[in-house]
Amino acid sequence: SLQPSPSMDVRIVVNPKASDEIYIVSDGLFHSSDSGASLTPVTFGSQIVQCIWLDPADPQRIAVGTNLGVEISNDAGKSWTLVSRLPTEQINHVAVDSQFPYFVYGAQPDGAVLGLAHDASDTTLSPVGLYKMSAAAGAYVAADRTNSDLIYAGSYLGRLTKLDKRTAQVEDISPWPDARSEERRVGKECRSR
C-alpha cells in the first residue's frame, strides 16, 4: 500500500513512450505496467525516495533522488548505480538538461541546486557546481529545454529563480514583485494575530 510520510508528496511519473507504464514515489518506489492496477516495489540501495526522472528519449534511463544521493538505472530499474561522487545530501527533485553530454541537477532541501556533468567516456557523473538559487526549502529544479545554460528553481513559498550558468547570475523571476518581502509580510501578519 502507498503510505507516504507526512513530509513527502506522492509523485507519479508516466513513461512518455508507454502511457500504461508508471512509476510512483510514495513510501518507496513502485512500478506498474497496467496504469496502476497492480504495483511492484522497485528495490535498490536507498530506503527513502524523494523524486524520479525518466529520460523522455530513452525511458529505460531513470534517475532517482534519495536519502543517499542520486541513483541511476539504464535498464528500467533492473539494476542501479549510486552516483558516488555526488555529496551525500537529500535530493528533493532531479532534472536533466537536453545537451550532450547531459547535466543532472538536484534540488536540495536548503534551496541549493547541485549540478553534475555526465562523462560519456566512463558513464559516471562529475560535479560541476553547487548553485545557491532559492531561499526556501522544498526546492524544485528544471533545466531550460532550449538553452542549456539556464536553470530554474522554485520553492513552496512561490519564489522562482533563474540561473544563467555562463554569467553565474541568479535572477528572481517570482510571479509577484518581491517574493521575499511577501514571505516576510505574510509571516508577520500570521504572528501578529
Buried (B, 14 or more C-beta within 10 A) or exposed (E): EEEBEEEBEEBEBBBEEEEEBBBBBBBBBBBBEEEEEEBEEBEBEBEBBBBBBBBEEEBBBBBBBBEBBBBBBBEBBEEBBBBEEBEEBBBBBBBBBBEEEBBBBBBBBEBBBBBBBBEEEEEBBEEBBEBBBBBBBBBBBBBBEEBBEBBBBBBEBEBBBBBBBEEEEBEBEBEEEEBEEBBEEEEEEEEEE
